[in-house]
Amino acid sequence: MNELIRLQGKKNKLVIGLMSGTSVDGIDAVLVRVSGSGSRTTFKQLAFRTYAYTSRVRQLILRNSVAASSSVEEIARLNFLLGELFADAAAHVVKSAGYGLSDVDLIGSHGQTIHHLPHPWKFVGKSIRATLQIADPSVIAKHTGVPTVGDFRVADVALDGQGAPLVPYFDFLVFRSRTKSRGLLNIGGIANITILPKNCTVGDVRAFDTGPGNMVVDALMKKFYHKPCDEDGKLAMQGKTSQSLLRKLAEHPFVRRRPPKSTGREEFGGKFVAHMLLLGSSLSKLDLLATATELTAYCVHENYRRFIEKKTKLDELIISGGGAHNKAIMRGLQKYFSPVPVRRIEDYGISSDAKEALCFALLANETLAGNPGNVPSVTGASKPTVLGKICI
């Protein structure tokens, strides 16, 4: 505890952020120098790397993210295996910047979501919401020797929140503006948007998942071409969007559900892809890819039109995540949001790929400072709360 007390009083800290998303590509690791906390937070990114999962590890994660194929024994072992892999990623990213783990003050780890059940469910006489992220932070802390904050989502869910998205607090700290209303769109496996009205307070922030990001496209690429993704959206741009299939897919109840809302592989995983293939059985592979890619942009704009535009008209939309590299998705967003400018987050000096890992580095710093890291207007939690578990 003396070490944590010492860290609380330290003005500048070296912090590692670790993240693995619903695309299950690998572990994003960032090293950042953080000063202050809360609205006075400043930071400088020192290094960023992505450490890809082996095909075997990815297969195990995906298999154990689905109830029908999961095993409690494999989940227990994966929890420890991923903890070690996250610790390895932390050691590697620090070394790439010319530091050692002994120089690092703190690690913030999101872990790997394998199941997210944010809606209340009657269970043994209680109304239960649940979420499960593995890569145990205690394993990371013991293998690195660095205090580690993890399991960020649980505290918000315990207060009747969705536990997601958590990136909006980072968006507020970094991108709020006195003169512009901004949308921050992150496209990972799932797409989520943060709305920052001009001159906003943290209570004015709105954010939610809009639907599939890269998840459906990646599943089709694996099925059709045995590749993990459609690099730069090249194949999608060779196909033609089926407007009739697009409209049918966009009728998914999640798209029309009012915020706060969050989702994952449970709603846009294998069952959704199978449904799409059934509805689009007469289409070519390229046309199915084009339609799945268009669906991402369409769902983002449909959510904006339904739930945001009447109260807040955007002055700019800023894109991050793996989907920012997909030219077909970017083209779709530009079409739907015109004349609002659509820009990549790199235009503001932040890496598209590093953003979520950066978020959890800063959230760990907020936890250490005793500051709430959730945004109740976003998650639906009953009150602001400090997030995560500190493992020494």
C-alpha positions in Angstrom: 0.0 0.0 0.0 2.9 2.3 0.6 3.8 2.0 -3.0 0.3 3.0 -4.1 0.4 6.0 -1.8 3.8 7.0 -3.2 2.4 6.7 -6.8 -0.6 8.9 -6.0 1.7 11.7 -5.1 3.9 11.4 -8.2 3.3 14.2 -10.6 4.6 12.4 -13.7 4.1 8.7 -14.4 5.1 6.2 -17.0 2.0 4.2 -17.7 1.3 1.2 -20.0 -2.1 0.7 -21.6 -3.2 -2.7 -22.8 -6.2 -3.6 -24.9 -7.6 -6.4 -26.9 -10.9 -5.8 -28.7 -13.8 -7.8 -30.1 -11.9 -8.3 -33.4 -9.5 -10.5 -31.4 -6.5 -9.5 -33.6 -4.0 -9.2 -30.8 -2.9 -7.1 -27.9 -2.4 -3.3 -28.3 0.2 -2.0 -26.0 1.1 1.7 -25.5 3.6 3.4 -23.3 2.7 6.9 -22.3 4.0 9.6 -19.9 1.1 11.0 -17.9 1.0 14.2 -15.9 -1.9 15.3 -13.6 -5.3 13.8 -13.5 -8.9 14.7 -14.3 -9.4 17.7 -16.5 -5.7 18.7 -15.9 -4.4 15.5 -17.5 -1.7 15.8 -20.1 0.1 12.9 -21.8 2.7 12.1 -24.4 2.8 8.8 -26.3 6.2 7.2 -26.2 5.7 3.9 -28.0 2.9 1.7 -29.4 2.9 -1.8 -30.7 0.3 -4.5 -31.6 1.3 -8.1 -30.7 -0.8 -10.5 -32.8 -2.4 -13.6 -31.3 -1.3 -16.9 -32.8 -4.1 -18.6 -34.8 -4.4 -21.1 -32.0 -4.9 -18.5 -29.3 -7.4 -16.6 -31.4 -9.3 -19.7 -32.1 -9.5 -20.5 -28.4 -10.7 -17.0 -27.5 -13.4 -17.0 -30.2 -14.6 -20.5 -29.3 -14.9 -19.6 -25.7 -16.8 -16.3 -26.5 -19.8 -18.4 -27.6 -22.0 -20.2 -25.1 -22.5 -23.3 -27.2 -18.8 -24.0 -27.7 -17.2 -22.6 -24.5 -15.7 -24.6 -21.7 -15.2 -23.5 -18.1 -11.9 -25.3 -18.0 -10.6 -23.5 -21.1 -11.8 -20.1 -19.9 -10.0 -20.6 -16.5 -6.8 -21.5 -18.3 -7.2 -18.7 -20.9 -7.6 -16.2 -18.1 -4.0 -17.0 -16.9 -2.6 -17.6 -20.4 -3.7 -14.2 -21.6 -2.5 -12.6 -18.4 1.0 -13.8 -19.3 0.6 -12.7 -22.9 -0.5 -9.2 -21.8 2.5 -9.1 -19.5 4.8 -10.1 -22.4 3.3 -7.3 -24.5 3.9 -4.8 -21.7 7.6 -5.9 -21.5 8.1 -5.6 -25.2 6.5 -2.2 -25.7 8.6 -0.8 -22.8 11.8 -2.2 -24.3 10.9 -0.7 -27.7 11.0 2.7 -26.1 14.4 2.1 -24.4 13.0 1.6 -20.9 12.7 -1.4 -18.6 9.6 -2.5 -16.6 11.3 -1.2 -13.4 10.9 2.3 -14.9 7.1 1.9 -15.3 4.7 3.2 -12.5 1.4 1.7 -13.5 -0.4 -0.6 -16.0 -4.0 -0.2 -17.2 -5.4 -3.3 -18.8 -8.8 -3.8 -20.4 -8.3 -7.5 -20.9 -10.2 -9.6 -23.5 -14.0 -9.6 -23.4 -15.4 -13.0 -23.9 -19.0 -12.3 -22.9 -21.0 -9.1 -22.4 -24.5 -9.4 -21.0 -25.4 -5.8 -20.0 -29.2 -6.2 -20.0 -31.0 -7.2 -16.8 -31.9 -10.9 -16.6 -34.0 -12.6 -13.9 -31.5 -15.1 -12.3 -32.1 -16.9 -9.1 -34.4 -14.2 -7.7 -32.1 -11.3 -8.7 -32.0 -9.0 -11.7 -28.5 -9.6 -13.0 -26.3 -7.8 -15.6 -22.9 -9.3 -16.3 -19.7 -8.9 -18.3 -16.5 -11.0 -18.4 -13.0 -9.9 -19.4 -10.1 -12.3 -19.0 -6.3 -11.8 -18.8 -6.4 -11.4 -15.1 -4.7 -8.2 -13.9 -3.1 -10.0 -10.9 -1.3 -12.2 -13.3 -0.1 -9.2 -15.2 1.0 -7.5 -12.0 3.0 -10.5 -10.8 4.7 -11.2 -14.1 5.7 -7.5 -14.6 6.2 -6.3 -11.1 4.1 -3.3 -11.9 0.8 -2.3 -10.1 -1.9 -3.1 -12.6 -5.5 -1.8 -12.8 -8.0 -4.1 -14.6 -11.6 -5.2 -14.8 -12.7 -1.7 -15.5 -16.2 -2.5 -16.7 -17.5 -4.5 -13.7 -18.0 -1.5 -11.3 -20.2 0.3 -13.8 -22.3 -2.9 -14.5 -22.7 -3.3 -10.7 -24.4 0.1 -10.7 -26.9 -0.9 -13.4 -24.7 0.5 -16.2 -23.9 -1.1 -19.6 -20.2 -1.2 -18.6 -19.5 0.2 -22.1 -18.4 2.3 -23.8 -15.7 3.6 -21.5 -13.7 5.5 -24.1 -16.0 8.6 -23.8 -14.2 9.7 -20.7 -10.9 9.7 -22.7 -12.7 11.5 -25.5 -14.0 14.2 -23.1 -10.5 14.8 -21.6 -8.8 15.0 -25.0 -11.3 16.3 -27.6 -13.8 18.6 -25.9 -14.0 22.0 -27.7 -15.5 25.4 -26.9 -16.4 26.1 -30.5 -17.1 22.7 -32.2 -19.5 19.8 -31.7 -17.5 16.7 -32.3 -18.3 13.0 -32.9 -15.6 10.5 -32.1 -16.2 7.2 -33.9 -14.1 4.2 -33.0 -14.4 1.2 -35.4 -13.2 -2.0 -33.9 -15.1 -5.3 -34.1 -18.0 -3.1 -32.9 -18.4 0.6 -33.7 -19.1 3.1 -31.0 -19.6 6.8 -31.1 -19.0 9.6 -28.6 -20.8 12.9 -29.0 -19.2 16.0 -27.5 -21.4 19.1 -27.9 -19.5 22.3 -28.1 -18.5 23.7 -24.7 -19.7 20.6 -23.0 -19.3 19.3 -19.4 -18.8 15.6 -18.7 -22.5 15.4 -18.0 -23.4 16.5 -21.5 -21.4 13.7 -23.1 -23.4 11.0 -25.0 -22.0 7.8 -26.4 -23.1 4.3 -27.3 -22.4 1.3 -29.6 -23.9 1.8 -33.1 -23.7 -1.8 -34.3 -21.1 -3.9 -36.2 -17.7 -2.4 -37.0 -15.3 -4.8 -38.6 -16.7 -7.9 -37.1 -19.0 -9.1 -39.9 -16.6 -8.2 -42.7 -13.8 -10.1 -40.9 -16.0 -13.1 -40.5 -16.8 -13.1 -44.2 -13.1 -12.7 -45.1 -12.2 -15.7 -43.0 -15.0 -17.8 -44.6 -14.5 -16.7 -48.2 -10.7 -16.0 -48.5 -9.2 -17.5 -45.3 -7.8 -14.0 -44.4 -8.3 -12.0 -41.2 -9.6 -8.8 -42.8 -10.3 -6.9 -46.0 -7.1 -4.9 -46.1 -7.8 -1.2 -46.9 -11.3 -2.3 -48.0 -9.9 -3.3 -51.4 -12.3 -6.3 -52.0 -15.4 -4.4 -50.8 -14.7 -1.7 -53.3 -14.8 -4.3 -56.1 -18.3 -5.4 -55.1 -21.7 -3.7 -55.3 -23.9 -3.0 -52.2 -27.2 -4.8 -52.2 -29.6 -2.1 -51.0 -32.4 -4.6 -50.2 -30.1 -6.8 -48.1 -28.6 -3.7 -46.4 -32.1 -2.5 -45.4 -33.0 -6.0 -44.0 -29.8 -6.3 -42.0 -30.2 -2.7 -40.6 -33.6 -3.8 -39.2 -31.7 -5.5 -36.4 -33.4 -4.5 -33.1 -30.1 -3.2 -31.7 -29.8 -0.5 -34.4 -33.2 1.0 -33.4 -32.7 0.5 -29.6 -32.4 3.8 -27.7 -29.2 4.5 -25.9 -27.6 3.7 -23.5 -26.7 0.5 -25.3 -23.7 -1.7 -25.9 -23.2 -4.9 -27.9 -20.7 -7.5 -29.0 -20.3 -10.9 -30.6 -23.5 -12.0 -28.9 -25.6 -10.0 -31.3 -23.3 -9.5 -34.4 -21.3 -12.7 -34.3 -21.8 -16.1 -36.0 -25.6 -16.2 -35.9 -25.8 -12.7 -37.5 -23.4 -13.7 -40.3 -25.3 -17.0 -40.9 -28.5 -15.0 -41.2 -26.9 -12.6 -43.7 -25.6 -15.4 -45.8 -29.1 -16.9 -45.9 -30.7 -13.7 -46.9 -28.0 -12.9 -49.5 -27.6 -16.4 -50.9 -27.9 -15.2 -54.5 -25.2 -12.6 -54.1 -21.5 -12.9 -55.1 -18.8 -12.9 -52.4 -17.7 -9.4 -53.4 -21.2 -8.1 -53.2 -21.7 -9.6 -49.8 -18.5 -8.0 -48.6 -19.5 -4.6 -50.1 -22.9 -4.9 -48.3 -21.4 -5.8 -44.9 -18.9 -3.0 -45.2 -21.7 -0.5 -46.1 -23.7 -1.8 -43.1 -21.1 -0.4 -40.7 -21.3 3.2 -42.1 -25.1 3.0 -42.6 -25.7 1.9 -38.9 -23.5 4.7 -37.6 -25.4 7.3 -39.6 -28.8 5.8 -38.8 -28.0 6.0 -35.0 -26.9 9.6 -35.5 -30.1 10.5 -37.4 -32.3 8.8 -34.8 -30.7 9.7 -31.5 -28.3 12.6 -32.0 -28.9 15.0 -34.8 -32.0 16.8 -33.4 -30.1 17.8 -30.3 -26.5 18.1 -31.6 -25.5 18.7 -35.2 -21.9 17.7 -35.7 -19.2 20.0 -37.0 -16.8 17.1 -37.5 -16.6 13.4 -37.2 -13.2 11.9 -36.1 -12.5 8.2 -36.9 -10.2 5.8 -35.0 -9.8 2.0 -34.7 -9.0 -0.6 -37.3 -11.9 0.6 -39.5 -10.2 3.9 -40.1 -7.9 2.0 -42.4 -10.8 0.6 -44.5 -11.2 3.0 -47.4 -14.7 1.5 -48.2 -15.9 2.3 -44.7 -14.5 5.8 -44.8 -16.1 6.4 -48.2 -19.4 5.3 -46.8 -19.2 7.6 -43.8 -18.2 10.5 -46.0 -21.3 9.8 -48.2 -23.8 9.5 -45.3 -22.5 12.4 -43.2 -21.8 14.9 -46.0 -21.3 17.9 -45.7 -19.9 17.2 -42.2 -16.1 16.6 -42.6 -15.0 13.0 -41.8 -11.3 12.9 -40.6 -9.0 10.3 -39.1 -7.8 10.8 -35.6 -4.2 11.0 -36.9 -5.0 14.5 -38.0 -5.1 15.4 -34.3 -1.8 13.7 -33.4 -3.2 10.4 -32.1 -2.8 7.0 -33.6 -6.1 5.3 -34.7 -4.8 1.9 -33.5 -3.4 3.2 -30.2 -6.5 5.1 -29.0 -8.2 2.4 -26.9 -5.0 1.3 -25.3 -4.3 5.0 -24.5 -7.8 5.2 -22.9 -7.0 2.4 -20.4 -3.7 3.9 -19.5 -5.5 7.2 -18.6 -8.3 5.4 -16.9 -5.8 3.5 -14.7 -4.3 6.9 -13.8 -7.8 8.2 -12.9 -8.4 5.1 -10.7 -5.2 5.7 -8.8 -6.2 9.3 -8.3 -9.6 8.2 -7.0 -11.5 9.8 -9.8 -14.6 8.3 -11.4 -13.9 7.0 -14.9 -17.4 6.2 -16.1 -19.9 8.6 -17.6 -23.4 7.7 -16.3 -25.1 9.7 -19.1 -23.4 7.2 -21.4 -23.5 3.9 -19.7 -26.8 4.3 -17.7 -25.1 3.7 -14.4 -26.8 5.1 -11.3 -23.9 7.2 -10.4 -20.2 8.1 -11.3 -17.8 5.6 -9.8 -14.1 4.8 -9.6 -13.4 1.9 -12.0 -11.3 -1.2 -11.9 -9.3 -3.3 -9.4 -5.8 -2.4 -8.3 -3.5 -5.4 -8.3 -0.2 -5.0 -6.5 
